[in-house]
């Protein structure tokens, strides 16, 4: 059985191809050709959590194991670990294992690129990224490669981490700068990406009327990156309706009208015309399967 380390996993998942595979997976979920039960969550010793995310179609099946260990921070160890196992849905034979952290980061960034392409068809001018962790870095790199904003604005509570990300973007030839608070540039940003695990809103309410806001960090009912006032005046699009209703704390706490929430699969063919638009993602195993399809073809 082949094992993809972090470097090889990243090499096998180029963003242009991954965006298209994610779009295919979304459409297959909508038409019943791809199955993805909601992820299950379980308690582990010492305050840890285990998340299991399966998905399958006729050609391939995957299960991703994510375990979260808060006490690892004091041990100098990663607080989360993940692997993606791919297997034959017909025989059950294991095919390969890939680095689950890299898969999650890249497929989430690819999904956001797809959402931005669909919901903000105009070129991105000023992109504000809130957060500086793994997801924020992946989004910065992905958007620098494909969306190519004229300028990146970067905010993080620990300013030095935002500065490190800004330096990395400048090394890629992008115009990037840190900001002391998102409010300072919110009226300039036509696209906002929030990638934090905050339990209280971090995106300012006063986004531009033509803006696209992409929120990917909060993934439990207790977390919330988006303020209710912003949600109340925006078109809301989600990665999957079932996942959002179960886990999108931003939307749950704001008491949104779920009848008006639009799945991204529908928006691909019928993009909303009203603005601003908020895209909320909590993640789904279908996107892991999309990545696994590229991994399965890597080197062939």
C-alpha positions as CSV (number, residue, x, y, z in Angstrom):
1,X,0.0,0.0,0.0
2,X,1.4,3.4,-1.0
3,X,2.0,6.1,1.7
4,X,2.0,9.8,0.7
5,X,4.0,11.9,3.1
6,X,3.2,15.6,3.6
7,X,5.4,16.8,0.7
8,X,4.1,14.2,-1.8
9,X,0.5,14.7,-0.7
10,X,0.9,18.4,-1.5
11,X,2.6,17.7,-4.9
12,X,-0.3,15.4,-5.9
13,X,-2.9,18.1,-5.2
14,X,-2.3,21.0,-7.5
15,X,-5.0,23.7,-7.0
16,X,-6.3,24.0,-10.6
17,X,-7.1,20.3,-10.8
18,X,-8.3,20.1,-7.2
19,X,-10.8,22.9,-7.7
20,X,-12.4,21.0,-10.6
21,X,-12.5,17.7,-8.6
22,X,-14.2,19.5,-5.8
23,X,-16.8,20.9,-8.2
24,X,-17.4,17.4,-9.5
25,X,-17.8,16.0,-6.0
26,X,-20.3,18.7,-5.1
27,X,-22.4,17.8,-8.1
28,X,-22.2,14.1,-7.4
29,X,-23.4,14.6,-3.8
30,X,-26.3,16.6,-5.1
31,X,-27.3,13.9,-7.6
32,X,-26.8,11.0,-5.2
33,X,-23.7,9.5,-6.9
34,X,-21.5,10.2,-3.9
35,X,-22.3,9.4,-0.3
36,X,-21.0,11.3,2.7
37,X,-22.5,10.7,6.1
38,X,-22.0,13.5,8.7
39,X,-18.7,13.1,10.5
40,X,-18.9,11.4,13.8
41,X,-17.2,12.8,16.9
42,X,-16.0,11.0,20.0
43,X,-14.3,11.9,23.2
44,X,-10.7,10.7,23.8
45,X,-8.7,10.7,27.1
46,X,-7.2,13.9,28.4
47,X,-9.8,16.1,26.6
48,X,-9.0,14.8,23.2
49,X,-11.5,14.4,20.3
50,X,-11.7,11.8,17.5
51,X,-13.4,12.7,14.2
52,X,-14.2,10.2,11.5
53,X,-15.2,11.3,8.0
54,X,-16.2,8.6,5.4
55,X,-17.3,9.1,1.8
56,X,-17.7,6.7,-1.1
57,X,-18.7,6.5,-4.8
58,X,-18.5,3.7,-7.4
59,X,-14.9,4.4,-8.1
60,X,-13.3,5.1,-4.7
61,X,-14.0,5.2,-1.0
62,X,-12.2,7.1,1.8
63,X,-12.2,7.6,5.5
64,X,-10.3,10.4,7.3
65,X,-9.2,10.1,10.9
66,X,-8.6,13.4,12.7
67,X,-7.7,13.4,16.4
68,X,-7.4,16.6,18.4
69,X,-5.2,16.7,21.5
70,X,-5.2,20.1,23.3
71,X,-2.6,19.0,25.8
72,X,0.0,18.4,23.1
73,X,0.6,22.2,23.0
74,X,2.4,21.8,26.3
75,X,4.4,18.8,25.1
76,X,5.7,20.6,22.0
77,X,3.6,18.2,19.8
78,X,1.0,19.0,17.1
79,X,-2.5,19.5,18.6
80,X,-4.1,17.7,15.7
81,X,-3.2,14.7,13.6
82,X,-4.9,13.2,10.6
83,X,-4.6,10.5,7.9
84,X,-6.7,9.8,4.9
85,X,-7.2,6.1,4.0
86,X,-8.4,5.3,0.5
87,X,-9.8,1.9,-0.4
88,X,-11.6,0.0,-3.1
89,X,-15.4,0.3,-2.5
90,X,-16.0,-3.0,-4.3
91,X,-13.5,-5.2,-2.5
92,X,-12.4,-3.2,0.5
93,X,-8.8,-3.5,-0.4
94,X,-6.7,-0.6,1.0
95,X,-5.1,1.6,-1.7
96,X,-3.1,4.3,0.0
97,X,-2.7,6.5,3.0
98,X,-2.1,10.3,2.6
99,X,-1.3,13.1,5.1
100,X,-4.7,14.1,6.4
101,X,-3.6,17.6,7.5
102,X,-2.3,18.5,4.1
103,X,-5.4,17.0,2.4
104,X,-7.7,19.0,4.7
105,X,-5.8,22.3,4.1
106,X,-5.6,22.0,0.4
107,X,-9.1,20.7,-0.4
108,X,-10.6,23.4,1.9
109,X,-8.6,26.1,0.1
110,X,-9.7,24.6,-3.3
111,X,-13.3,24.7,-2.2
112,X,-12.9,28.4,-1.2
113,X,-11.4,29.1,-4.6
114,X,-14.4,27.5,-6.2
115,X,-16.8,29.5,-4.1
116,X,-14.9,32.7,-4.9
117,X,-15.0,32.0,-8.6
118,X,-18.7,31.3,-8.4
119,X,-19.8,34.0,-6.0
120,X,-17.3,36.7,-6.9
121,X,-16.7,36.4,-10.6
122,X,-15.0,39.8,-10.8
123,X,-11.2,39.8,-10.2
124,X,-10.4,40.1,-6.5
125,X,-8.7,43.4,-5.7
126,X,-8.2,43.5,-2.0
127,X,-8.3,40.3,0.0
128,X,-8.4,40.4,3.8
129,X,-7.4,37.1,5.6
130,X,-8.3,36.8,9.3
131,X,-6.1,34.1,10.9
132,X,-2.6,32.9,10.4
133,X,-2.8,29.1,11.0
134,X,-2.6,26.2,8.6
135,X,-5.9,27.0,6.9
136,X,-5.1,30.7,6.6
137,X,-1.7,29.9,5.1
138,X,-3.2,27.4,2.6
139,X,-5.8,29.9,1.5
140,X,-3.2,32.7,1.1
141,X,-1.0,30.4,-1.1
142,X,-4.0,29.1,-3.1
143,X,-5.4,32.6,-3.8
144,X,-2.0,34.0,-4.6
145,X,-1.6,31.2,-7.2
146,X,-5.0,31.3,-8.9
147,X,-7.0,34.4,-7.8
148,X,-4.0,36.8,-7.7
149,X,-5.5,39.6,-5.7
150,X,-3.9,43.0,-6.1
151,X,-3.2,43.2,-2.4
152,X,-3.4,40.9,0.7
153,X,-4.3,42.3,4.1
154,X,-3.5,40.0,6.9
155,X,-4.7,40.0,10.5
156,X,-4.1,37.7,13.4
157,X,-4.3,38.3,17.2
158,X,-0.6,37.4,17.4
159,X,0.7,40.0,14.9
160,X,4.0,38.2,14.4
161,X,2.3,35.2,12.8
162,X,0.5,37.5,10.4
163,X,3.8,39.2,9.6
164,X,5.4,35.8,8.9
165,X,2.6,35.0,6.5
166,X,2.9,38.4,4.8
167,X,6.6,37.8,4.3
168,X,5.9,34.4,2.7
169,X,3.5,36.1,0.3
170,X,5.9,38.8,-0.6
171,X,8.5,36.1,-1.4
172,X,6.0,34.8,-3.9
173,X,5.7,38.3,-5.5
174,X,2.4,39.3,-3.9
175,X,1.7,42.6,-2.4
176,X,0.9,41.8,1.3
177,X,0.8,43.8,4.5
178,X,-0.4,43.2,8.1
179,X,-3.2,45.3,9.7
180,X,-3.7,46.0,13.4
181,X,-7.4,45.2,13.2
182,X,-9.8,44.0,10.4
183,X,-12.0,47.1,10.8
184,X,-9.1,49.3,9.4
185,X,-9.5,47.8,5.9
186,X,-12.9,46.2,5.8
187,X,-14.3,49.0,3.5
188,X,-11.5,48.3,1.0
189,X,-11.7,44.5,1.0
190,X,-13.9,43.0,-1.8
191,X,-13.1,39.5,-0.5
192,X,-12.7,38.4,3.1
193,X,-11.5,35.0,4.3
194,X,-11.9,34.0,7.9
195,X,-10.0,30.9,9.1
196,X,-10.0,30.9,12.9
197,X,-11.5,28.7,15.7
198,X,-13.0,31.7,17.4
199,X,-16.1,31.3,19.6
200,X,-17.0,35.0,19.0
201,X,-17.3,36.8,15.7
202,X,-14.1,38.1,14.2
203,X,-15.4,39.4,10.8
204,X,-16.5,43.0,11.1
205,X,-20.1,43.8,10.4
206,X,-19.4,46.6,7.9
207,X,-18.2,44.6,4.9
208,X,-18.8,46.2,1.5
209,X,-22.1,45.8,-0.2
210,X,-20.4,44.0,-3.1
211,X,-18.1,41.8,-1.0
212,X,-17.8,38.1,-0.8
213,X,-17.0,36.7,2.7
214,X,-15.6,33.1,3.0
215,X,-15.7,31.6,6.5
216,X,-14.0,28.2,7.0
217,X,-12.7,28.1,10.5
218,X,-15.6,27.6,12.8
219,X,-16.9,24.0,12.6
220,X,-18.9,23.3,15.7
221,X,-22.1,24.8,17.0
222,X,-20.1,26.6,19.8
223,X,-17.9,28.5,17.3
224,X,-18.8,31.6,15.4
225,X,-16.7,33.8,13.1
226,X,-19.5,35.7,11.5
227,X,-21.6,38.4,13.2
228,X,-25.4,37.9,13.1
229,X,-25.9,41.4,11.6
230,X,-23.8,40.6,8.6
231,X,-25.6,37.3,8.1
232,X,-28.9,39.1,8.3
233,X,-28.1,41.3,5.3
234,X,-26.3,38.7,3.2
235,X,-27.0,35.9,0.8
236,X,-25.8,32.8,2.6
237,X,-24.2,29.9,0.7
238,X,-22.9,26.7,2.4
239,X,-20.7,23.8,1.3
240,X,-23.4,21.3,2.3
241,X,-26.7,22.0,3.8
242,X,-26.7,19.0,6.2
243,X,-23.3,19.8,7.5
244,X,-24.1,23.5,8.0
245,X,-27.3,22.7,9.9
246,X,-25.5,20.4,12.2
247,X,-22.2,22.2,12.8
248,X,-22.1,25.8,11.5
249,X,-22.2,27.7,14.8
250,X,-22.2,31.0,13.0
251,X,-25.5,30.2,11.3
252,X,-27.1,28.2,14.2
253,X,-26.4,30.9,16.8
254,X,-27.7,33.7,14.4
255,X,-31.0,31.7,13.9
256,X,-30.8,32.0,10.1
257,X,-33.8,31.0,8.0
258,X,-32.6,27.7,6.5
259,X,-35.1,27.9,3.7
260,X,-33.1,30.8,2.3
261,X,-29.6,29.2,2.7
262,X,-28.2,28.1,-0.7
263,X,-26.0,25.0,-1.2
264,X,-22.9,25.7,-3.2
265,X,-23.9,22.8,-5.6
266,X,-26.9,24.8,-6.6
267,X,-25.0,28.1,-6.8
268,X,-22.6,26.6,-9.3
269,X,-25.4,26.7,-11.9
270,X,-27.5,29.5,-10.4
271,X,-25.1,32.1,-8.8
272,X,-26.9,34.5,-6.5
273,X,-27.0,38.1,-7.8
274,X,-27.6,39.9,-4.6
275,X,-24.7,41.1,-2.4
276,X,-23.0,40.8,0.0
277,X,-22.7,37.0,-0.1
278,X,-21.3,34.8,2.7
279,X,-19.9,31.4,2.0
280,X,-19.8,29.2,5.1
281,X,-17.9,25.9,5.0
282,X,-17.7,23.3,7.8
283,X,-15.9,20.7,5.7
284,X,-17.2,17.4,4.3
285,X,-15.7,14.1,3.4
286,X,-16.8,14.5,-0.3
287,X,-13.9,17.0,-0.6
288,X,-11.5,14.4,0.8
289,X,-12.7,12.0,-1.8
290,X,-12.1,14.7,-4.5
291,X,-8.5,14.9,-3.3
292,X,-8.2,11.2,-3.2
293,X,-9.1,10.9,-6.8
294,X,-6.1,13.1,-7.7
295,X,-3.9,11.1,-5.3
296,X,-5.0,7.9,-7.0
297,X,-3.8,9.2,-10.4
298,X,-0.6,10.7,-9.1
299,X,2.4,9.4,-11.0
300,X,0.4,7.4,-13.5
